[in-house]
């Protein structure tokens, strides 16, 4: 049986669910474009991703906001599929519904 591989994007790659998706894809020889919110903390916050088997050759992280179309385009360009597991993080405080 021939295994199909290619380049895919995983939004929210640094999160709990996204990290597992990235790990599974890398273990199946996919090239992964992972989106993360905070590029300044790549070394510490996303070290678990860089330690995955095949990550040094098959994983590339991109700064992206799921609410910003242009930032997502750079990560998705050239990919044959997208695993959209990120959740938007509101930038404003939600008003107190009991006030």
N, CA, C and O atoms as a Tinker XYZ file with bonds, in Angstrom:
   396  protein
     1  N      0.844000   -1.174000    0.000000    73     2
     2  CA     0.000000    0.000000    0.000000    64     1     3
     3  C      0.887000    1.234000    0.000000    63     2     4     5
     4  O      1.779000    1.357000    0.840000    81     3
     5  N      0.654000    2.142000   -0.926000    73     3     6
     6  CA     1.433000    3.362000   -1.026000    64     5     7
     7  C      0.885000    4.406000   -0.067000    63     6     8     9
     8  O     -0.321000    4.649000   -0.014000    81     7
     9  N      1.790000    5.021000    0.691000    73     7    10
    10  CA     1.381000    6.045000    1.637000    64     9    11
    11  C      1.423000    7.406000    0.957000    63    10    12    13
    12  O      2.434000    7.780000    0.363000    81    11
    13  N      0.323000    8.142000    1.045000    73    11    14
    14  CA     0.243000    9.472000    0.455000    64    13    15
    15  C      0.792000   10.478000    1.452000    63    14    16    17
    16  O      0.395000   10.482000    2.617000    81    15
    17  N      1.701000   11.328000    0.999000    73    15    18
    18  CA     2.231000   12.394000    1.841000    64    17    19
    19  C      2.215000   13.679000    1.041000    63    18    20    21
    20  O      2.004000   13.664000   -0.172000    81    19
    21  N      2.433000   14.767000    1.707000    73    19    22
    22  CA     2.446000   16.063000    1.047000    64    21    23
    23  C      2.704000   17.145000    2.066000    63    22    24    25
    24  O      3.219000   16.888000    3.154000    81    23
    25  N      2.339000   18.358000    1.700000    73    23    26
    26  CA     2.526000   19.506000    2.577000    64    25    27
    27  C      1.157000   19.962000    3.058000    63    26    28    29
    28  O      0.263000   20.224000    2.254000    81    27
    29  N      0.997000   20.057000    4.377000    73    27    30
    30  CA    -0.269000   20.479000    4.964000    64    29    31
    31  C     -0.024000   21.565000    6.001000    63    30    32    33
    32  O      1.082000   21.704000    6.523000    81    31
    33  N     -1.065000   22.330000    6.291000    73    31    34
    34  CA    -0.991000   23.386000    7.295000    64    33    35
    35  C     -1.833000   22.981000    8.501000    63    34    36    37
    36  O     -2.930000   22.442000    8.356000    81    35
    37  N     -1.300000   23.251000    9.698000    73    35    38
    38  CA    -2.043000   23.019000   10.936000    64    37    39
    39  C     -2.136000   24.350000   11.665000    63    38    40    41
    40  O     -1.128000   24.872000   12.140000    81    39
    41  N     -3.352000   24.905000   11.754000    73    39    42
    42  CA    -3.518000   26.137000   12.524000    64    41    43
    43  C     -3.554000   25.770000   13.999000    63    42    44    45
    44  O     -4.062000   24.712000   14.370000    81    43
    45  N     -3.015000   26.644000   14.836000    73    43    46
    46  CA    -2.975000   26.351000   16.263000    64    45    47
    47  C     -2.017000   25.231000   16.604000    63    46    48    49
    48  O     -2.269000   24.453000   17.524000    81    47
    49  N     -0.922000   25.144000   15.871000    73    47    50
    50  CA     0.028000   24.037000   16.036000    64    49    51
    51  C      0.643000   23.976000   17.426000    63    50    52    53
    52  O      1.067000   22.905000   17.859000    81    51
    53  N      0.701000   25.089000   18.131000    73    51    54
    54  CA     1.304000   25.100000   19.456000    64    53    55
    55  C      0.369000   24.678000   20.563000    63    54    56    57
    56  O      0.809000   24.474000   21.695000    81    55
    57  N     -0.908000   24.542000   20.269000    73    55    58
    58  CA    -1.884000   24.141000   21.275000    64    57    59
    59  C     -1.872000   22.645000   21.520000    63    58    60    61
    60  O     -1.159000   21.896000   20.852000    81    59
    61  N     -2.672000   22.222000   22.489000    73    59    62
    62  CA    -2.694000   20.804000   22.858000    64    61    63
    63  C     -3.119000   19.928000   21.683000    63    62    64    65
    64  O     -2.405000   18.998000   21.311000    81    63
    65  N     -4.262000   20.218000   21.109000    73    63    66
    66  CA    -4.762000   19.404000   19.999000    64    65    67
    67  C     -3.881000   19.555000   18.762000    63    66    68    69
    68  O     -3.545000   18.569000   18.105000    81    67
    69  N     -3.509000   20.800000   18.451000    73    67    70
    70  CA    -2.666000   21.047000   17.282000    64    69    71
    71  C     -1.334000   20.327000   17.354000    63    70    72    73
    72  O     -0.846000   19.821000   16.344000    81    71
    73  N     -0.740000   20.275000   18.543000    73    71    74
    74  CA     0.546000   19.590000   18.717000    64    73    75
    75  C      0.439000   18.106000   18.389000    63    74    76    77
    76  O      1.339000   17.535000   17.772000    81    75
    77  N     -0.663000   17.483000   18.802000    73    75    78
    78  CA    -0.865000   16.065000   18.500000    64    77    79
    79  C     -1.087000   15.842000   17.015000    63    78    80    81
    80  O     -0.619000   14.849000   16.459000    81    79
    81  N     -1.800000   16.760000   16.367000    73    79    82
    82  CA    -2.004000   16.646000   14.921000    64    81    83
    83  C     -0.663000   16.757000   14.207000    63    82    84    85
    84  O     -0.370000   15.977000   13.301000    81    83
    85  N      0.160000   17.739000   14.621000    73    83    86
    86  CA     1.493000   17.914000   14.025000    64    85    87
    87  C      2.323000   16.650000   14.216000    63    86    88    89
    88  O      2.955000   16.172000   13.273000    81    87
    89  N      2.325000   16.107000   15.432000    73    87    90
    90  CA     3.109000   14.898000   15.713000    64    89    91
    91  C      2.684000   13.743000   14.808000    63    90    92    93
    92  O      3.529000   13.043000   14.250000    81    91
    93  N      1.393000   13.549000   14.665000    73    91    94
    94  CA     0.886000   12.458000   13.828000    64    93    95
    95  C      1.273000   12.663000   12.363000    63    94    96    97
    96  O      1.692000   11.720000   11.693000    81    95
    97  N      1.135000   13.879000   11.872000    73    95    98
    98  CA     1.474000   14.156000   10.472000    64    97    99
    99  C      2.963000   13.957000   10.212000    63    98   100   101
   100  O      3.345000   13.358000    9.206000    81    99
   101  N      3.807000   14.458000   11.117000    73    99   102
   102  CA     5.253000   14.281000   10.947000    64   101   103
   103  C      5.625000   12.800000   10.964000    63   102   104   105
   104  O      6.479000   12.362000   10.193000    81   103
   105  N      4.989000   12.038000   11.835000    73   103   106
   106  CA     5.310000   10.606000   11.919000    64   105   107
   107  C      4.885000    9.855000   10.658000    63   106   108   109
   108  O      5.329000    8.733000   10.412000    81   107
   109  N      4.022000   10.485000    9.863000    73   107   110
   110  CA     3.588000    9.891000    8.600000    64   109   111
   111  C      4.219000   10.592000    7.399000    63   110   112   113
   112  O      3.679000   10.565000    6.293000    81   111
   113  N      5.366000   11.215000    7.635000    73   111   114
   114  CA     6.201000   11.829000    6.589000    64   113   115
   115  C      5.595000   13.035000    5.880000    63   114   116   117
   116  O      5.993000   13.348000    4.758000    81   115
   117  N      4.652000   13.710000    6.502000    73   115   118
   118  CA     4.126000   14.938000    5.916000    64   117   119
   119  C      5.063000   16.103000    6.230000    63   118   120   121
   120  O      5.754000   16.096000    7.249000    81   119
   121  N      5.081000   17.087000    5.361000    73   119   122
   122  CA     5.712000   18.367000    5.645000    64   121   123
   123  C      4.616000   19.239000    6.232000    63   122   124   125
   124  O      3.528000   19.342000    5.665000    81   123
   125  N      4.901000   19.873000    7.375000    73   123   126
   126  CA     3.870000   20.607000    8.100000    64   125   127
   127  C      4.230000   22.082000    8.215000    63   126   128   129
   128  O      5.331000   22.437000    8.635000    81   127
   129  N      3.280000   22.935000    7.832000    73   127   130
   130  CA     3.340000   24.366000    8.108000    64   129   131
   131  C      2.438000   24.587000    9.317000    63   130   132   133
   132  O      1.220000   24.447000    9.215000    81   131
   133  N      3.020000   24.928000   10.448000    73   131   134
   134  CA     2.234000   25.137000   11.657000    64   133   135
   135  C      2.102000   26.612000   11.966000    63   134   136   137
   136  O      3.077000   27.358000   11.877000    81   135
   137  N      0.889000   27.046000   12.334000    73   135   138
   138  CA     0.710000   28.447000   12.711000    64   137   139
   139  C      0.731000   28.578000   14.225000    63   138   140   141
   140  O      0.204000   27.736000   14.952000    81   139
   141  N      1.359000   29.663000   14.682000    73   139   142
   142  CA     1.440000   29.987000   16.103000    64   141   143
   143  C      1.172000   31.479000   16.264000    63   142   144   145
   144  O      1.310000   32.242000   15.308000    81   143
   145  N      0.791000   31.898000   17.470000    73   143   146
   146  CA     0.457000   33.307000   17.708000    64   145   147
   147  C      1.646000   34.156000   18.102000    63   146   148   149
   148  O      1.718000   35.321000   17.711000    81   147
   149  N      2.582000   33.612000   18.865000    73   147   150
   150  CA     3.641000   34.421000   19.461000    64   149   151
   151  C      5.016000   33.976000   18.991000    63   150   152   153
   152  O      5.638000   33.113000   19.611000    81   151
   153  N      5.491000   34.559000   17.902000    73   151   154
   154  CA     6.779000   34.104000   17.361000    64   153   155
   155  C      7.967000   34.413000   18.255000    63   154   156   157
   156  O      8.985000   33.727000   18.167000    81   155
   157  N      7.872000   35.419000   19.109000    73   155   158
   158  CA     8.988000   35.774000   19.977000    64   157   159
   159  C      9.319000   34.695000   20.990000    63   158   160   161
   160  O     10.429000   34.652000   21.519000    81   159
   161  N      8.362000   33.826000   21.259000    73   159   162
   162  CA     8.583000   32.787000   22.270000    64   161   163
   163  C      8.734000   31.404000   21.640000    63   162   164   165
   164  O      8.478000   30.394000   22.296000    81   163
   165  N      9.143000   31.352000   20.386000    73   163   166
   166  CA     9.256000   30.068000   19.687000    64   165   167
   167  C     10.190000   29.104000   20.403000    63   166   168   169
   168  O      9.895000   27.914000   20.509000    81   167
   169  N     11.317000   29.612000   20.894000    73   167   170
   170  CA    12.293000   28.715000   21.504000    64   169   171
   171  C     11.737000   28.020000   22.741000    63   170   172   173
   172  O     11.906000   26.811000   22.902000    81   171
   173  N     11.074000   28.776000   23.616000    73   171   174
   174  CA    10.593000   28.185000   24.860000    64   173   175
   175  C      9.204000   27.568000   24.718000    63   174   176   177
   176  O      8.993000   26.405000   25.063000    81   175
   177  N      8.272000   28.348000   24.214000    73   175   178
   178  CA     6.878000   27.900000   24.177000    64   177   179
   179  C      6.635000   26.762000   23.192000    63   178   180   181
   180  O      5.774000   25.913000   23.421000    81   179
   181  N      7.382000   26.744000   22.111000    73   179   182
   182  CA     7.151000   25.746000   21.071000    64   181   183
   183  C      8.287000   24.737000   20.955000    63   182   184   185
   184  O      8.422000   24.069000   19.931000    81   183
   185  N      9.101000   24.625000   21.997000    73   183   186
   186  CA    10.224000   23.680000   21.985000    64   185   187
   187  C      9.740000   22.245000   21.803000    63   186   188   189
   188  O     10.423000   21.432000   21.180000    81   187
   189  N      8.571000   21.933000   22.342000    73   187   190
   190  CA     8.041000   20.565000   22.210000    64   189   191
   191  C      7.808000   20.197000   20.747000    63   190   192   193
   192  O      7.934000   19.031000   20.374000    81   191
   193  N      7.472000   21.181000   19.920000    73   191   194
   194  CA     7.272000   20.905000   18.494000    64   193   195
   195  C      8.600000   20.639000   17.803000    63   194   196   197
   196  O      8.712000   19.729000   16.982000    81   195
   197  N      9.599000   21.435000   18.139000    73   195   198
   198  CA    10.912000   21.275000   17.507000    64   197   199
   199  C     11.602000   19.982000   17.915000    63   198   200   201
   200  O     12.528000   19.538000   17.235000    81   199
   201  N     11.167000   19.371000   19.014000    73   199   202
   202  CA    11.766000   18.119000   19.476000    64   201   203
   203  C     11.101000   16.883000   18.867000    63   202   204   205
   204  O     11.555000   15.760000   19.084000    81   203
   205  N     10.035000   17.091000   18.113000    73   203   206
   206  CA     9.357000   15.951000   17.492000    64   205   207
   207  C     10.229000   15.334000   16.406000    63   206   208   209
   208  O     11.003000   16.021000   15.740000    81   207
   209  N     10.085000   14.022000   16.245000    73   207   210
   210  CA    10.826000   13.325000   15.196000    64   209   211
   211  C     10.462000   13.920000   13.836000    63   210   212   213
   212  O      9.286000   14.132000   13.537000    81   211
   213  N     11.466000   14.182000   13.026000    73   211   214
   214  CA    11.360000   14.755000   11.676000    64   213   215
   215  C     11.046000   16.249000   11.663000    63   214   216   217
   216  O     10.916000   16.828000   10.584000    81   215
   217  N     10.921000   16.888000   12.820000    73   215   218
   218  CA    10.583000   18.310000   12.860000    64   217   219
   219  C     11.675000   19.176000   12.244000    63   218   220   221
   220  O     11.376000   20.192000   11.616000    81   219
   221  N     12.919000   18.792000   12.414000    73   219   222
   222  CA    14.012000   19.628000   11.900000    64   221   223
   223  C     13.962000   19.781000   10.387000    63   222   224   225
   224  O     14.431000   20.787000    9.856000    81   223
   225  N     13.405000   18.807000    9.688000    73   223   226
   226  CA    13.330000   18.877000    8.228000    64   225   227
   227  C     11.918000   19.130000    7.701000    63   226   228   229
   228  O     11.752000   19.711000    6.628000    81   227
   229  N     10.910000   18.699000    8.444000    73   227   230
   230  CA     9.551000   18.718000    7.902000    64   229   231
   231  C      8.587000   19.668000    8.602000    63   230   232   233
   232  O      7.393000   19.648000    8.302000    81   231
   233  N      9.065000   20.498000    9.524000    73   231   234
   234  CA     8.173000   21.415000   10.234000    64   233   235
   235  C      8.655000   22.843000   10.080000    63   234   236   237
   236  O      9.824000   23.148000   10.316000    81   235
   237  N      7.742000   23.713000    9.680000    73   235   238
   238  CA     8.031000   25.142000    9.597000    64   237   239
   239  C      6.909000   25.882000   10.311000    63   238   240   241
   240  O      5.732000   25.678000   10.012000    81   239
   241  N      7.281000   26.755000   11.270000    73   239   242
   242  CA     6.290000   27.511000   12.021000    64   241   243
   243  C      6.111000   28.899000   11.417000    63   242   244   245
   244  O      7.072000   29.533000   10.979000    81   243
   245  N      4.868000   29.356000   11.402000    73   243   246
   246  CA     4.509000   30.662000   10.861000    64   245   247
   247  C      3.736000   31.448000   11.914000    63   246   248   249
   248  O      2.911000   30.884000   12.633000    81   247
   249  N      4.003000   32.750000   12.004000    73   247   250
   250  CA     3.193000   33.618000   12.856000    64   249   251
   251  C      1.903000   33.885000   12.104000    63   250   252   253
   252  O      1.930000   34.361000   10.969000    81   251
   253  N      0.782000   33.584000   12.725000    73   251   254
   254  CA    -0.501000   33.811000   12.070000    64   253   255
   255  C     -1.591000   34.039000   13.106000    63   254   256   257
   256  O     -1.566000   33.484000   14.204000    81   255
   257  N     -2.534000   34.864000   12.723000    73   255   258
   258  CA    -3.727000   35.137000   13.517000    64   257   259
   259  C     -4.904000   34.593000   12.712000    63   258   260   261
   260  O     -5.076000   34.960000   11.550000    81   259
   261  N     -5.709000   33.731000   13.307000    73   259   262
   262  CA    -6.805000   33.117000   12.551000    64   261   263
   263  C     -7.846000   34.137000   12.102000    63   262   264   265
   264  O     -8.693000   33.828000   11.263000    81   263
   265  N     -7.793000   35.340000   12.649000    73   263   266
   266  CA    -8.716000   36.392000   12.229000    64   265   267
   267  C     -8.105000   37.300000   11.169000    63   266   268   269
   268  O     -8.748000   38.252000   10.728000    81   267
   269  N     -6.873000   37.020000   10.756000    73   267   270
   270  CA    -6.177000   37.835000    9.749000    64   269   271
   271  C     -5.894000   36.981000    8.515000    63   270   272   273
   272  O     -5.002000   36.132000    8.524000    81   271
   273  N     -6.653000   37.213000    7.474000    73   271   274
   274  CA    -6.570000   36.427000    6.243000    64   273   275
   275  C     -5.156000   36.394000    5.677000    63   274   276   277
   276  O     -4.657000   35.327000    5.319000    81   275
   277  N     -4.502000   37.561000    5.592000    73   275   278
   278  CA    -3.173000   37.622000    4.979000    64   277   279
   279  C     -2.137000   36.806000    5.746000    63   278   280   281
   280  O     -1.271000   36.178000    5.136000    81   279
   281  N     -2.216000   36.808000    7.070000    73   279   282
   282  CA    -1.232000   36.039000    7.840000    64   281   283
   283  C     -1.437000   34.541000    7.642000    63   282   284   285
   284  O     -0.468000   33.781000    7.656000    81   283
   285  N     -2.655000   34.114000    7.461000    73   283   286
   286  CA    -2.917000   32.694000    7.200000    64   285   287
   287  C     -2.469000   32.275000    5.807000    63   286   288   289
   288  O     -2.021000   31.147000    5.603000    81   287
   289  N     -2.593000   33.193000    4.847000    73   287   290
   290  CA    -2.219000   32.866000    3.459000    64   289   291
   291  C     -0.761000   32.442000    3.345000    63   290   292   293
   292  O     -0.443000   31.516000    2.598000    81   291
   293  N      0.131000   33.112000    4.080000    73   291   294
   294  CA     1.549000   32.757000    3.978000    64   293   295
   295  C      1.806000   31.338000    4.468000    63   294   296   297
   296  O      2.681000   30.648000    3.944000    81   295
   297  N      1.054000   30.901000    5.463000    73   295   298
   298  CA     1.232000   29.544000    5.991000    64   297   299
   299  C      0.576000   28.495000    5.103000    63   298   300   301
   300  O      1.078000   27.377000    4.988000    81   299
   301  N     -0.530000   28.842000    4.482000    73   299   302
   302  CA    -1.305000   27.875000    3.700000    64   301   303
   303  C     -0.795000   27.725000    2.272000    63   302   304   305
   304  O     -1.011000   26.689000    1.643000    81   303
   305  N     -0.121000   28.750000    1.755000    73   303   306
   306  CA     0.350000   28.713000    0.373000    64   305   307
   307  C      1.204000   27.472000    0.109000    63   306   308   309
   308  O      2.156000   27.199000    0.840000    81   307
   309  N      0.863000   26.735000   -0.922000    73   307   310
   310  CA     1.605000   25.538000   -1.311000    64   309   311
   311  C      1.164000   24.264000   -0.618000    63   310   312   313
   312  O      1.689000   23.189000   -0.905000    81   311
   313  N      0.207000   24.370000    0.290000    73   311   314
   314  CA    -0.271000   23.190000    1.017000    64   313   315
   315  C     -1.429000   22.528000    0.275000    63   314   316   317
   316  O     -2.211000   23.189000   -0.410000    81   315
   317  N     -1.517000   21.220000    0.427000    73   315   318
   318  CA    -2.607000   20.478000   -0.209000    64   317   319
   319  C     -3.791000   20.280000    0.727000    63   318   320   321
   320  O     -4.850000   19.814000    0.306000    81   319
   321  N     -3.611000   20.636000    1.998000    73   319   322
   322  CA    -4.694000   20.501000    2.961000    64   321   323
   323  C     -4.450000   21.363000    4.178000    63   322   324   325
   324  O     -3.325000   21.796000    4.430000    81   323
   325  N     -5.514000   21.612000    4.937000    73   323   326
   326  CA    -5.431000   22.423000    6.155000    64   325   327
   327  C     -6.195000   21.718000    7.269000    63   326   328   329
   328  O     -7.339000   21.300000    7.091000    81   327
   329  N     -5.542000   21.594000    8.418000    73   327   330
   330  CA    -6.202000   21.127000    9.634000    64   329   331
   331  C     -6.424000   22.373000   10.481000    63   330   332   333
   332  O     -5.486000   22.889000   11.088000    81   331
   333  N     -7.656000   22.854000   10.523000    73   331   334
   334  CA    -7.954000   24.105000   11.228000    64   333   335
   335  C     -8.414000   23.775000   12.643000    63   334   336   337
   336  O     -9.600000   23.558000   12.892000    81   335
   337  N     -7.450000   23.741000   13.567000    73   335   338
   338  CA    -7.767000   23.409000   14.954000    64   337   339
   339  C     -7.548000   24.588000   15.893000    63   338   340   341
   340  O     -7.715000   24.450000   17.105000    81   339
   341  N     -7.175000   25.749000   15.350000    73   339   342
   342  CA    -6.982000   26.944000   16.173000    64   341   343
   343  C     -8.332000   27.539000   16.550000    63   342   344   345
   344  O     -9.340000   27.345000   15.871000    81   343
   345  N     -8.312000   28.259000   17.639000    73   343   346
   346  CA    -9.496000   28.982000   18.082000    64   345   347
   347  C     -9.114000   30.445000   18.234000    63   346   348   349
   348  O     -8.058000   30.745000   18.792000    81   347
   349  N     -9.943000   31.364000   17.752000    73   347   350
   350  CA    -9.595000   32.779000   17.890000    64   349   351
   351  C     -9.550000   33.189000   19.358000    63   350   352   353
   352  O    -10.344000   32.726000   20.176000    81   351
   353  N     -8.607000   34.066000   19.666000    73   351   354
   354  CA    -8.473000   34.597000   21.015000    64   353   355
   355  C     -8.940000   36.044000   20.972000    63   354   356   357
   356  O     -8.323000   36.864000   20.292000    81   355
   357  N    -10.022000   36.381000   21.686000    73   355   358
   358  CA   -10.521000   37.759000   21.625000    64   357   359
   359  C     -9.491000   38.736000   22.168000    63   358   360   361
   360  O     -8.825000   38.467000   23.168000    81   359
   361  N     -9.373000   39.869000   21.497000    73   359   362
   362  CA    -8.398000   40.875000   21.925000    64   361   363
   363  C     -9.014000   41.885000   22.875000    63   362   364   365
   364  O     -8.310000   42.761000   23.377000    81   363
   365  N    -10.289000   41.788000   23.130000    73   363   366
   366  CA   -10.954000   42.709000   24.047000    64   365   367
   367  C    -11.528000   41.926000   25.216000    63   366   368   369
   368  O    -11.728000   40.713000   25.138000    81   367
   369  N    -11.784000   42.631000   26.281000    73   367   370
   370  CA   -12.357000   42.015000   27.469000    64   369   371
   371  C    -13.850000   41.814000   27.237000    63   370   372   373
   372  O    -14.549000   42.723000   26.790000    81   371
   373  N    -14.318000   40.640000   27.539000    73   371   374
   374  CA   -15.742000   40.348000   27.414000    64   373   375
   375  C    -16.457000   40.998000   28.590000    63   374   376   377
   376  O    -16.065000   40.802000   29.740000    81   375
   377  N    -17.509000   41.775000   28.308000    73   375   378
   378  CA   -18.206000   42.439000   29.414000    64   377   379
   379  C    -18.840000   41.426000   30.368000    63   378   380   381
   380  O    -19.211000   40.322000   29.971000    81   379
   381  N    -18.952000   41.819000   31.606000    73   379   382
   382  CA   -19.547000   40.972000   32.630000    64   381   383
   383  C    -21.049000   40.857000   32.361000    63   382   384   385
   384  O    -21.758000   41.861000   32.423000    81   383
   385  N    -21.544000   39.661000   32.065000    73   383   386
   386  CA   -22.970000   39.524000   31.750000    64   385   387
   387  C    -23.875000   39.759000   32.959000    63   386   388   389
   388  O    -25.080000   39.956000   32.800000    81   387
   389  N    -23.302000   39.739000   34.167000    73   387   390
   390  CA   -24.103000   39.930000   35.371000    64   389   391
   391  C    -24.108000   41.378000   35.836000    63   390   392   393
   392  O    -24.754000   41.705000   36.832000    81   391
   393  N    -23.398000   42.246000   35.130000    73   391   394
   394  CA   -23.333000   43.660000   35.545000    64   393   395
   395  C    -24.546000   44.427000   35.082000    63   394   396
   396  O    -24.656000   45.625000   35.342000    81   395
